[in-house]
Amino acid sequence: MPADLPTPLVAVADPVLARAGVELRLKRDDLAHPTVPGNKWRKLAPNLERALAEGCTRLVTFGGAYSTHVRATAAAAQALGLACVGVIRGEELATAPRNWSLRAAEAAGMELEFVSRAEFRAVATGEYHDLERRWGRCLVLPEGGSNALAVAGAAEIPREIPDLGERDVVCCPVGTGGTLAGIAAGLPPGGRAMGVAVLRGEGYLETEVTKLHHSAYGREFANWRIHHGYHGGGYGRVPAELDSFAAEFEQRHGIAVERRYVAKMLHAVYGLAGTAALPPGSRATAVVTGLPDPV
Ligand SMILES: *Cc1c(COP(=O)(O)O)cnc(C)c1O
């Protein structure tokens, strides 16, 4: 599943940020791979290497009806010739017409299994042995795809940025925290990571990132923090103000802005420019973690 690495690093000239004394660059991870874009490729790549090395021929993962991680897993399995199962939250979906996201997963060869919310919770929170009995030798990826290997994959992002130092802040959206955990771990000394929560998760998300650091590296990192003022009301919520901010950014800078994650991160960069989070003289490198949905 070859990717186009390193992904481009491009400077963005913006008068609003210039007035705050802040530079902005975009790390275009949305261009990493044609069918598995963005941070989903970063997080899947080491897991797939492991699956192949261990002779697993099937991937199993979990998610909601519109999960980007589920679609990305289906596309990655297809690229590698592996079988793949998606366990989807919501048994009522089994008989409903497939939405575009599930249709794409199925078109890539994923077998879908619909379960009730209660079953989903039980299975997705770690009863993996039953899954193996059911599906045979398989690599099980958690909902959202964040595990220790995924964190190691995301740690490659800052390593592709050649000149990070004391004035640099690498920014990313935070859904499950795997991407932020990896970026923080991959930074050189002095660099800082800034996560922007895309859902209401104050406290919870910090705990998740810390857990991921423990499982990937057996230690904690102190070079990151999460901002919680830019989730726009919750996961998937895109208030009109956020939408018009993103539309204006697209128009000014000629790049498509994914709304549920990337727009919230960029909104935070603009909102925090000139404050202690991004003081005058600092340079923000915003990781473009994905592409807009096709519909
Ligand atoms: C899944 C996703 C994220 C969230 O990444 P986590 O590692 O779960 O925090 C961020 N941006 C985009 C575009 C995504 O699709």
The ligand as an SDF file (V2000), in Angstrom:
LIG
                    3D

 15 15  0  0  0  0  0  0  0  0999 V2000
  -10.3870   10.2330   11.9280 C   0  0  0  0  0  0  0  0  0  0  0  0
   -9.9630   11.6270   11.6900 C   0  0  0  0  0  0  0  0  0  0  0  0
   -9.3220   12.4020   12.6910 C   0  0  0  0  0  0  0  0  0  0  0  0
   -9.1980   11.9260   14.1180 C   0  0  0  0  0  0  0  0  0  0  0  0
   -7.9820   11.3240   14.4220 O   0  0  0  0  0  0  0  0  0  0  0  0
   -7.7690   10.6320   15.8570 P   0  0  0  0  0  0  0  0  0  0  0  0
   -6.4760    9.9300   15.7160 O   0  0  0  0  0  0  0  0  0  0  0  0
   -8.9090    9.6610   16.0350 O   0  0  0  0  0  0  0  0  0  0  0  0
   -7.7970   11.6780   16.8920 O   0  0  0  0  0  0  0  0  0  0  0  0
   -8.8450   13.6580   12.3500 C   0  0  0  0  0  0  0  0  0  0  0  0
   -9.0330   14.1580   11.1060 N   0  0  0  0  0  0  0  0  0  0  0  0
   -9.6700   13.4710   10.1400 C   0  0  0  0  0  0  0  0  0  0  0  0
   -9.8720   14.1160    8.8060 C   0  0  0  0  0  0  0  0  0  0  0  0
  -10.1570   12.1850   10.3930 C   0  0  0  0  0  0  0  0  0  0  0  0
  -10.8100   11.5220    9.4260 O   0  0  0  0  0  0  0  0  0  0  0  0
  1  2  1  0
  2  3  1  0
  2 14  2  0
  3  4  1  0
  3 10  2  0
  4  5  1  0
  5  6  1  0
  6  7  2  0
  6  8  1  0
  6  9  1  0
 10 11  1  0
 11 12  2  0
 12 13  1  0
 12 14  1  0
 14 15  1  0
M  END
$$$$
